[in-house]
Amino acid sequence: MARLKVYEWEAQTWPAFRQVKLNRSEAEMVLRRLIRHFNTPHVRLKGGEWYGGGTYFRHGMVDPVIRVKLSNVNLATVCHEFAHHLNNHLYPARAKTRAHGKTFKRCLKRVYTWSKRYVPSSTA
C-alpha cells in the first residue's frame, strides 16, 4: 500500500520527468553523473523486459544493478531506481525493511531536485 502512495506522490510532484525520454547512452550518462554527485558506489544499468518500468537489485551482486526497459526509459524511472541505490547506500538497515519508506522518499526528493537540470525548461 505504501508503495502505491509513493508512486502517486512522485507522479504528482514531478510529472515533467516522465516526459523526458532517454536512449541508453543518455540514461547511462545521467546515472554516472548521479553516482558522482551523490558519491555512491558504482551501480550498473542493464536492459531487460519484465513487469514495471525498472527494478533495483542489490542482493548477491558484485555491483548493484538497475534494470530498465531501455527501449522506453524516461528520466523519472532512472531517478526512482537511483533513489533506491542512494537509500541503500545512506540507510542500509532501513532500506532492507522499507523499500519505499521515509528514508527512500527523502532520497527520492534529493535525486529529483538535483536532476531538474535534465528537464527542458518548457516542460518544467
C-alpha positions as CSV (number, residue, x, y, z in Angstrom):
1,M,0.0,0.0,0.0
2,A,2.8,2.4,0.9
3,R,4.5,1.8,-2.4
4,L,1.4,2.9,-4.4
5,K,1.2,6.1,-2.3
6,V,4.9,6.9,-3.1
7,Y,4.2,6.3,-6.8
8,E,1.2,8.7,-6.7
9,W,3.2,11.3,-4.8
10,E,6.1,11.0,-7.2
11,A,3.8,11.3,-10.3
12,Q,2.0,14.4,-8.9
13,T,5.1,16.2,-7.7
14,W,7.4,15.6,-10.7
15,P,5.3,15.0,-13.8
16,A,7.7,16.6,-16.2
17,F,10.3,13.9,-15.5
18,R,8.2,11.3,-17.2
19,Q,8.1,13.3,-20.4
20,V,11.9,13.2,-20.8
21,K,12.7,10.1,-22.8
22,L,16.3,8.8,-22.8
23,N,18.2,6.5,-25.0
24,R,20.7,4.0,-23.5
25,S,23.7,6.4,-23.7
26,E,21.7,9.3,-22.2
27,A,20.5,7.1,-19.3
28,E,24.0,5.8,-18.6
29,M,25.3,9.4,-18.6
30,V,22.6,10.6,-16.2
31,L,23.4,7.6,-14.0
32,R,27.1,8.3,-14.0
33,R,26.5,11.9,-13.0
34,L,24.2,10.9,-10.2
35,I,26.8,8.4,-8.9
36,R,29.5,11.1,-9.0
37,H,27.3,13.8,-7.4
38,F,26.0,11.7,-4.6
39,N,29.3,9.9,-4.1
40,T,27.8,6.4,-4.1
41,P,29.3,3.1,-5.1
42,H,29.0,2.1,-8.7
43,V,25.7,0.7,-10.0
44,R,25.3,-0.9,-13.4
45,L,22.5,-0.1,-15.9
46,K,21.1,-3.2,-17.7
47,G,18.3,-3.5,-20.1
48,G,15.5,-6.1,-19.9
49,E,11.9,-6.8,-20.3
50,W,9.7,-7.5,-17.3
51,Y,6.7,-6.1,-15.5
52,G,7.1,-2.4,-14.5
53,G,9.4,0.4,-15.6
54,G,12.5,-0.5,-13.6
55,T,14.0,-2.6,-10.8
56,Y,16.9,-2.1,-8.4
57,F,18.8,-5.3,-7.4
58,R,21.4,-5.2,-4.6
59,H,21.3,-8.7,-3.0
60,G,24.1,-11.1,-4.0
61,M,25.5,-8.8,-6.7
62,V,29.1,-7.7,-7.1
63,D,27.8,-4.4,-8.3
64,P,24.2,-3.4,-7.7
65,V,22.1,-3.3,-10.9
66,I,19.4,-1.0,-12.1
67,R,17.3,-2.8,-14.8
68,V,15.1,-0.7,-17.1
69,K,13.3,-1.1,-20.4
70,L,15.9,0.7,-22.5
71,S,13.5,0.9,-25.4
72,N,11.2,3.1,-23.3
73,V,13.1,4.6,-20.4
74,N,12.4,8.1,-19.0
75,L,14.2,10.3,-16.6
76,A,11.7,9.6,-13.8
77,T,12.5,5.8,-13.9
78,V,16.2,6.4,-13.8
79,C,15.8,8.8,-10.8
80,H,13.4,6.5,-9.0
81,E,15.7,3.5,-9.3
82,F,18.8,5.5,-8.4
83,A,17.0,6.8,-5.3
84,H,16.8,3.1,-4.2
85,H,20.5,2.9,-4.6
86,L,21.1,6.1,-2.7
87,N,18.8,4.9,0.1
88,N,20.6,1.6,0.3
89,H,23.9,3.4,0.5
90,L,22.9,6.0,3.1
91,Y,20.4,3.9,5.2
92,P,21.2,0.2,4.6
93,A,19.3,-1.1,7.6
94,R,16.1,0.9,6.8
95,A,16.4,0.2,3.1
96,K,16.2,-3.6,3.7
97,T,13.0,-3.3,5.7
98,R,11.1,-0.5,3.9
99,A,11.9,-0.2,0.2
100,H,9.5,2.8,-0.2
101,G,9.6,4.2,3.3
102,K,10.5,7.6,4.8
103,T,14.2,7.5,4.0
104,F,13.5,6.4,0.4
105,K,11.2,9.4,0.0
106,R,13.9,11.7,1.3
107,C,16.4,10.2,-1.1
108,L,13.9,10.5,-4.0
109,K,13.4,14.1,-3.3
110,R,17.1,14.8,-3.3
111,V,17.6,12.9,-6.6
112,Y,14.7,14.7,-8.3
113,T,15.8,18.1,-7.0
114,W,19.4,17.6,-8.4
115,S,18.1,16.1,-11.7
116,K,15.9,19.1,-12.6
117,R,18.8,20.2,-14.8
118,Y,17.9,17.5,-17.3
119,V,14.2,18.6,-17.7
120,P,13.8,21.1,-20.5
121,S,12.5,24.4,-19.2
122,S,9.4,24.3,-21.4
123,T,8.2,21.2,-19.5
124,A,9.3,22.1,-16.0
